[in-house]
Amino acid sequence: MIKCPLCTPTPQDLLWQDDFCRVVLLHDADYPAYCRIELLAHVKEMTDLPPAERARTMKVVFAVERAVRDVIQPDKINLASLGNKTPHMHWHVIPRFEHDKHFPNSHWGEAVRDSEVQPLSQTVRDQLQQLVVERVECALNS
């Protein structure tokens, strides 16, 4: 059996976690503030979750999207849940800019230009974490 990388404690920058899922910052050099929401239980598909847990997952995804938009003001946000390589439920929240190396293509596609990456400063990273915590907890309590 292949070991699932999302079933173990994350080596990524943990922004928020409860007993259901976690939000991590991926520190992708080309996509600052790229976050991933990872379920803690090994679940393959959204429809494997009961309806209340599906709704909980999406509340977290949308709260993280809002926090990323508020902090770095991207031109677009991409949300994705593929799981072809890692069949463990997780969502990508990918901030996109018209000048990023893949825009308007998927960030997994072929690059169309070199990008001038501006990594997140510690101040912006901390601001993102604070907003993720606030937005997620507010969404889950509503």
DOLUMNU-947550 format. One line per field, with one value per residue (C-alpha): residue number from 1; residue in three letters; z, x, y. Coordinates in nm, 4 decimals, padded with zeros to 6 digits. Layout:
N
num	c(NUM, ...)
residu	c(ALA, ...)
up	c(Z, ...)
east	c(X, ...)
north	c(Y, ...)
//
This chain:
142
num	c(1, 2, 3, 4, 5, 6, 7, 8, 9, 10, 11, 12, 13, 14, 15, 16, 17, 18, 19, 20, 21, 22, 23, 24, 25, 26, 27, 28, 29, 30, 31, 32, 33, 34, 35, 36, 37, 38, 39, 40, 41, 42, 43, 44, 45, 46, 47, 48, 49, 50, 51, 52, 53, 54, 55, 56, 57, 58, 59, 60, 61, 62, 63, 64, 65, 66, 67, 68, 69, 70, 71, 72, 73, 74, 75, 76, 77, 78, 79, 80, 81, 82, 83, 84, 85, 86, 87, 88, 89, 90, 91, 92, 93, 94, 95, 96, 97, 98, 99, 100, 101, 102, 103, 104, 105, 106, 107, 108, 109, 110, 111, 112, 113, 114, 115, 116, 117, 118, 119, 120, 121, 122, 123, 124, 125, 126, 127, 128, 129, 130, 131, 132, 133, 134, 135, 136, 137, 138, 139, 140, 141, 142)
residu	c(MET, ILE, LYS, CYS, PRO, LEU, CYS, THR, PRO, THR, PRO, GLN, ASP, LEU, LEU, TRP, GLN, ASP, ASP, PHE, CYS, ARG, VAL, VAL, LEU, LEU, HIS, ASP, ALA, ASP, TYR, PRO, ALA, TYR, CYS, ARG, ILE, GLU, LEU, LEU, ALA, HIS, VAL, LYS, GLU, MET, THR, ASP, LEU, PRO, PRO, ALA, GLU, ARG, ALA, ARG, THR, MET, LYS, VAL, VAL, PHE, ALA, VAL, GLU, ARG, ALA, VAL, ARG, ASP, VAL, ILE, GLN, PRO, ASP, LYS, ILE, ASN, LEU, ALA, SER, LEU, GLY, ASN, LYS, THR, PRO, HIS, MET, HIS, TRP, HIS, VAL, ILE, PRO, ARG, PHE, GLU, HIS, ASP, LYS, HIS, PHE, PRO, ASN, SER, HIS, TRP, GLY, GLU, ALA, VAL, ARG, ASP, SER, GLU, VAL, GLN, PRO, LEU, SER, GLN, THR, VAL, ARG, ASP, GLN, LEU, GLN, GLN, LEU, VAL, VAL, GLU, ARG, VAL, GLU, CYS, ALA, LEU, ASN, SER)
up	c(00.0000, -00.0876, 00.2099, 00.1865, 00.2427, 00.3728, 00.6441, 00.8367, 01.0225, 00.7669, 00.6881, 00.5452, 00.7216, 00.9317, 00.9371, 01.1140, 01.2247, 01.4125, 01.4529, 01.0973, 00.8663, 00.8421, 00.6319, 00.5148, 00.3319, 00.0578, 00.0056, -00.3699, -00.5136, -00.8085, -00.6180, -00.2901, -00.0441, -00.2165, 00.0466, 00.0707, 00.2849, 00.3861, 00.5561, 00.8447, 00.7778, 00.4697, 00.2476, -00.1284, -00.2672, -00.1504, -00.1891, 00.0582, 00.3237, 00.4878, 00.3727, 00.6910, 00.6485, 00.2807, 00.3867, 00.6611, 00.4079, 00.1721, 00.4534, 00.5223, 00.1516, 00.1014, 00.4216, 00.3113, -00.0341, 00.1225, 00.3494, 00.0590, -00.1508, 00.1313, 00.2077, -00.1340, -00.3696, -00.6617, -01.0048, -00.9749, -00.7396, -00.8639, -00.6503, -00.7305, -00.5896, -00.8100, -00.6063, -00.9032, -00.7577, -00.3931, -00.3537, -00.0170, -00.0036, -00.0271, -00.1901, -00.3481, -00.3093, -00.5667, -00.6018, -00.9628, -01.1168, -01.4800, -01.4696, -01.3113, -01.5184, -01.6263, -01.6531, -01.8038, -01.8076, -01.5118, -01.2818, -01.3496, -01.7241, -01.9458, -01.8435, -02.0845, -01.9372, -01.6715, -01.3558, -01.1177, -00.7942, -00.4796, -00.1898, 00.1126, 00.3804, 00.7364, 00.8078, 00.5201, 00.6123, 00.9698, 00.8470, 00.6246, 00.9165, 01.1385, 00.8729, 00.7944, 01.1627, 01.1956, 00.8718, 00.9217, 01.2825, 01.1897, 00.9007, 01.1169, 01.3902, 01.1557)
east	c(00.0000, 00.1239, 00.1640, -00.0651, 00.1279, -00.1843, -00.2486, 00.0594, 00.1397, 00.2028, 00.5514, 00.3823, 00.3243, 00.0120, -00.2238, -00.5229, -00.6458, -00.9290, -01.0251, -01.1693, -00.9271, -00.6275, -00.5256, -00.1662, 00.0378, 00.2414, 00.5084, 00.5013, 00.7637, 00.5397, 00.2110, 00.2369, -00.0439, -00.1241, -00.3172, -00.4478, -00.7326, -00.6696, -00.9165, -00.7548, -00.9448, -00.8485, -01.1491, -01.1216, -01.4205, -01.6491, -01.9484, -01.7874, -01.8583, -02.1976, -02.3735, -02.2882, -01.9170, -01.9305, -02.0819, -01.8191, -01.5412, -01.6767, -01.7202, -01.3483, -01.2575, -01.4631, -01.3324, -00.9732, -01.0497, -01.1896, -00.8859, -00.6424, -00.8371, -00.8401, -00.4694, -00.3027, -00.5799, -00.5141, -00.6688, -00.8396, -00.8673, -00.8574, -01.0234, -00.9398, -00.9965, -00.8384, -00.6745, -00.5479, -00.1986, -00.3065, -00.6536, -00.7157, -00.9729, -00.8040, -00.8777, -00.6327, -00.6874, -00.4580, -00.4247, -00.3651, -00.2260, -00.2313, 00.1494, 00.2031, 00.3948, 00.0902, -00.1924, -00.4496, -00.3735, -00.3948, -00.0985, -00.0335, -00.0119, 00.2652, 00.4252, 00.3663, 00.6138, 00.8766, 00.7334, 00.8651, 00.7793, 00.7274, 00.7349, 00.5210, 00.6893, 00.6562, 00.4204, 00.1881, 00.2085, 00.1072, -00.1755, -00.2965, -00.2904, -00.4839, -00.7524, -00.7715, -00.8311, -01.0926, -01.2766, -01.2757, -01.3942, -01.6632, -01.7817, -01.7908, -01.9854, -02.2514)
north	c(00.0000, 00.3489, 00.5805, 00.8837, 01.2088, 01.3841, 01.1229, 01.2294, 01.5521, 01.8223, 01.9497, 02.2616, 02.5921, 02.5282, 02.8279, 02.6701, 02.3273, 02.1615, 01.7952, 01.7800, 01.9592, 02.1880, 02.4865, 02.4977, 02.7598, 02.5957, 02.8649, 02.8083, 03.0431, 03.1315, 03.1593, 03.3519, 03.2751, 02.9444, 02.7486, 02.3961, 02.2677, 01.9058, 01.6737, 01.4880, 01.1641, 00.9664, 01.0336, 00.9998, 01.1937, 01.4747, 01.2415, 01.0004, 01.2648, 01.3084, 01.6286, 01.8209, 01.7457, 01.8455, 02.1775, 02.2180, 02.1564, 02.4194, 02.6732, 02.6377, 02.6590, 02.9751, 03.1352, 03.0740, 03.2126, 03.5303, 03.5700, 03.5267, 03.7781, 04.0313, 03.9997, 03.9858, 04.1043, 03.8668, 03.9188, 03.5791, 03.2824, 02.9237, 02.6567, 02.2974, 01.9521, 01.6896, 01.4153, 01.2176, 01.1852, 01.2060, 01.0489, 01.2137, 01.4931, 01.8329, 02.1671, 02.4097, 02.7851, 02.9400, 03.3172, 03.4158, 03.7302, 03.8318, 03.8459, 03.5010, 03.2488, 03.0444, 03.3001, 03.2543, 02.8801, 02.6452, 02.6770, 02.3075, 02.3759, 02.4999, 02.8272, 03.1146, 03.3663, 03.4148, 03.5590, 03.8169, 03.6456, 03.8454, 03.5969, 03.6714, 03.8718, 03.7456, 04.0355, 03.9423, 03.5726, 03.6569, 03.8779, 03.5920, 03.3504, 03.5900, 03.6381, 03.2655, 03.1910, 03.4662, 03.3825, 03.0056, 03.0223, 03.2741, 03.0543, 02.7418, 02.9210, 03.0562)
//
